[in-house]
Amino acid sequence: MAVNWFRSSNNIIDGSDNADYECEAVISEVIQQEKAWRVEYLGSWWTAHSIELMVLVPGDIVHVVGRKNITLLITSHVQARSN
């Protein structure tokens, strides 16, 4: 799974053109509703910001569309996590 994280000069990274790009994350904590969350992504926890207004709760599955520095960018394609 090779993603070129450093190919953009504006520090916003989008790996969606890579077929091996893992694009799902699970909301683990709400930091600020409609703005920031803690997500589990590829076995570690990241801060995530949405690229649109969303209301999410722990356990929701979202799609990662990119990264800005050490913050993941997520979209509203939400699916409740099945236990």
N, C-alpha and C positions, 0 to 999 in steps of 0.2 A: 504494500500500500504506500506508494510514493506520491506525495503531494508537494508541489513546489510552493512553499509558504512565502517565499520572498520575491515573487516576480512582479509585484506591484509597487510603484513609487509612492502611492498615496496611503500605503499601509493597510488598505482594506483588501483582504484576501478572499477569493472565491474559488473554491476547489470543485465547483459543481460540474465542470467539464471533464473531470476525471471519473471514470466509471467505477473505480475502487474507492471513491470517497465515501466514508461513513457519514451519513447525514442525519442520524437520529440521536437525540439526547433526551434525557428524562429530567423533568423539573424536580428538584429535591427540596428547594426552599424559595419562598418569595422574599426578595429583598425590598423591592418597592413595586407594588402592583402596577401593571400596565407599563413598566419601565425596565426593571432589572430582576433577574432570578439567579439562583445557583443551580447549575445543571450537572448531571453526571454524563460524561462524554468520554468514550474510549477508556474507561476504567479510572478516570480522575474527575475532580470537580473543578468547574469553571464558572466564572461570572458570565452571564449572557444578557444581551440587550436585544430587544425586538426591533425589526425594521418597520413595524406597524403597531398600532394599538392592539393589545391583547390582554385578556384576563386569564391567568393560568393558575393552577393549583398543583401542589406536590403530587407526583405520579403521572402528570400529563406528559405525553410524548410530543416533541417538537422536532422540526427539521433545522439543522445547522446549514446555513448558506454561505458562511464566511467567517472571517476573524479580523478584528481590528486590535492590534497589539496583543494583549492577553485576554481579550474579551471576545466571546463567540457572538456571532450575529445569527438570530433565529427568526423563523417565519411562523405564521399562525396555523400551519397545517398541524392541527392538534388532534390527538387521538388518546382517549383514556387508556391508561396502562392496565392490562389484564393481569390479574394475580394468579 
